[in-house]
Amino acid sequence: MAETTIQQHQGEHEAGKLGMWIFLFTELFLFGGLFLVYAVLRATYSADFHRGAEELDAFVGTLNTVILLISSMTVAMSITAIRRKESGKALLLLVTTILLAGLFMVNKYFEWSHKLELKIYPGSPVLENMERGELLFFGLYYMTTGLHALHVLIGMILLTITAAKVRSKQITSESYLLLENGALYWHLVDLIWIFLFPLLYLVT
């Protein structure tokens, strides 16, 4: 009876992970389509894209890349901690991940605020007077970074729920599917940014 219960639990665990992987692949297709559009337009308006990238702050982009890489490490470490029955450590690592995500969003807020001060935003007279390629570059910039920021917020909510369940002992070393799936989602958020950063900030 106990063996059957364990097998059933393992089956549910694998099914849950498979469902998350399928969801992640659909997200990759979404961003993959945007990256393809970007590649085509960049090849067509190479000089304009380069001028547009010069308006972005590569330091802020680099800082946010480092922040997300560290956050991926902390969320991965939280899984190791929960497997070792170190729920307190797992909770601390999750909270650290959430705080790093918040720091990413703060940096993004100031970056976007600076663009608004320069009146570089969709529909602004300044942007409409730029070359067509620059207009397309900033359109893609706001679309892709905005969509990514939305994913960051969703990830923060998911990890906050996960942290609450770790704290209340609903996630343990025997049952931590939500934590694994939350970590997978966060790794996706990190992976997408690793592609976005050079595409937008390091255009040559």
C-alpha positions in Angstrom: 0.0 0.0 0.0 2.8 2.4 1.0 4.7 1.5 -2.2 1.6 2.2 -4.3 1.2 5.6 -2.7 4.9 6.5 -3.3 4.6 5.4 -7.0 1.4 7.5 -7.3 3.1 10.5 -5.8 6.1 10.1 -8.1 3.8 9.9 -11.1 2.0 13.1 -10.1 5.4 14.8 -9.6 6.6 13.8 -13.1 3.3 14.8 -14.7 3.5 18.2 -13.0 7.0 18.8 -14.2 6.1 17.7 -17.7 3.2 20.2 -17.7 5.6 23.0 -16.7 8.1 22.1 -19.4 5.3 22.2 -22.0 4.3 25.6 -20.8 7.9 26.8 -20.9 8.3 25.7 -24.5 5.2 27.7 -25.5 6.8 30.7 -23.8 10.0 30.1 -25.7 8.1 30.0 -29.0 6.6 33.4 -28.1 9.9 35.1 -27.5 11.5 33.1 -30.3 9.1 34.7 -32.7 10.0 38.2 -31.4 13.7 37.4 -31.7 13.1 36.3 -35.3 11.3 39.6 -36.0 14.2 41.5 -34.4 16.8 39.6 -36.4 15.1 40.4 -39.7 14.6 44.1 -38.9 18.1 44.5 -37.5 19.5 43.1 -40.8 17.3 45.6 -42.7 18.0 48.7 -40.5 21.5 47.9 -39.1 22.7 51.5 -38.7 19.3 52.7 -37.2 19.4 49.8 -34.7 22.9 50.8 -33.7 21.9 54.4 -33.1 18.9 53.3 -31.1 21.0 51.0 -28.9 23.3 54.0 -28.1 20.3 55.5 -26.2 20.2 52.6 -23.8 22.3 52.3 -20.7 24.6 49.2 -21.1 25.7 49.5 -17.4 22.1 49.1 -16.2 21.6 46.2 -18.6 24.7 44.6 -17.4 23.7 45.1 -13.7 20.3 43.6 -14.3 22.0 40.6 -16.0 24.2 40.0 -13.0 21.2 40.3 -10.7 19.2 37.7 -12.6 22.1 35.3 -12.8 22.5 35.5 -9.0 18.8 35.1 -8.5 18.8 31.9 -10.7 21.6 30.6 -8.5 19.7 31.3 -5.2 16.5 29.7 -6.5 18.4 26.6 -7.5 20.1 26.5 -4.1 16.7 26.6 -2.5 15.8 23.3 -4.1 19.0 21.7 -2.8 18.2 23.1 0.6 14.7 21.7 0.7 15.9 18.3 -0.4 18.3 18.3 2.5 15.4 19.2 4.8 16.8 22.6 5.5 13.5 24.5 5.1 14.8 27.6 6.9 17.6 27.9 4.5 15.3 27.2 1.5 13.0 30.0 2.7 15.9 32.5 3.1 17.1 31.7 -0.5 13.7 32.1 -1.9 13.3 35.5 -0.2 16.7 36.5 -1.5 15.5 35.6 -5.0 12.4 37.6 -4.7 14.4 40.6 -3.4 16.8 40.4 -6.3 13.8 40.3 -8.7 12.4 43.4 -7.0 15.8 45.1 -7.5 15.7 44.2 -11.2 12.3 45.9 -11.5 13.5 49.0 -9.6 16.4 49.3 -12.1 13.9 48.8 -15.0 11.6 51.5 -13.5 14.4 54.0 -13.5 15.6 53.0 -16.9 12.1 53.5 -18.4 11.6 56.7 -16.4 14.7 58.1 -18.0 13.4 57.2 -21.5 10.1 59.0 -20.7 12.0 62.1 -19.6 13.8 62.1 -22.9 10.3 61.6 -24.5 11.4 58.4 -26.1 8.3 56.3 -25.9 5.7 54.9 -28.4 3.7 57.7 -29.9 6.0 60.5 -28.8 6.9 63.3 -31.2 10.6 62.7 -30.6 10.3 59.0 -31.5 8.1 59.7 -34.5 10.8 62.1 -35.9 13.5 59.4 -35.8 14.4 57.2 -38.7 12.1 54.3 -39.4 14.7 51.8 -38.1 15.1 53.6 -34.8 11.3 53.7 -34.4 11.1 50.0 -35.0 14.0 49.4 -32.6 12.3 51.2 -29.7 9.0 49.5 -30.5 10.7 46.2 -30.1 12.6 47.4 -27.0 9.4 48.4 -25.2 7.5 45.3 -26.4 10.2 42.7 -25.4 11.3 44.3 -22.1 7.8 45.1 -21.1 6.7 41.5 -21.8 9.8 40.3 -19.9 9.0 42.6 -17.0 5.5 41.0 -16.8 7.1 37.6 -16.6 9.3 38.9 -13.8 6.3 40.1 -11.8 4.5 36.7 -12.4 7.7 34.9 -11.2 7.8 37.1 -8.1 4.2 36.2 -7.3 4.8 32.5 -7.9 7.9 32.5 -5.7 6.2 34.4 -3.0 3.4 31.8 -2.9 6.1 29.1 -2.8 8.0 30.8 0.0 4.7 31.0 2.1 4.2 27.3 1.5 7.8 26.5 2.6 7.3 28.5 5.7 4.0 26.7 6.5 5.7 23.3 5.9 3.3 22.6 3.0 6.5 22.2 0.9 8.9 19.6 2.3 11.7 17.4 1.2 9.1 14.8 0.3 6.8 17.2 -1.7 8.4 20.2 -3.5 6.9 20.2 -7.0 5.7 23.8 -6.7 9.3 24.9 -5.8 10.8 23.0 -8.7 8.3 24.4 -11.1 8.7 27.9 -9.7 12.5 27.6 -10.1 12.1 26.4 -13.7 9.9 29.4 -14.5 12.5 31.7 -13.0 15.3 30.1 -15.0 13.2 30.8 -18.1 12.9 34.5 -17.1 16.7 34.6 -16.7 17.3 32.8 -20.0 15.1 35.3 -21.9 17.0 38.2 -20.4 20.3 36.7 -21.4 19.1 36.8 -25.0 17.5 40.3 -24.7 20.5 42.0 -23.1 23.0 41.6 -26.0 20.3 42.0 -28.7 19.1 45.4 -27.3 22.1 46.9 -25.4 25.1 45.6 -27.3 24.0 46.2 -30.9 27.1 46.8 -33.1 
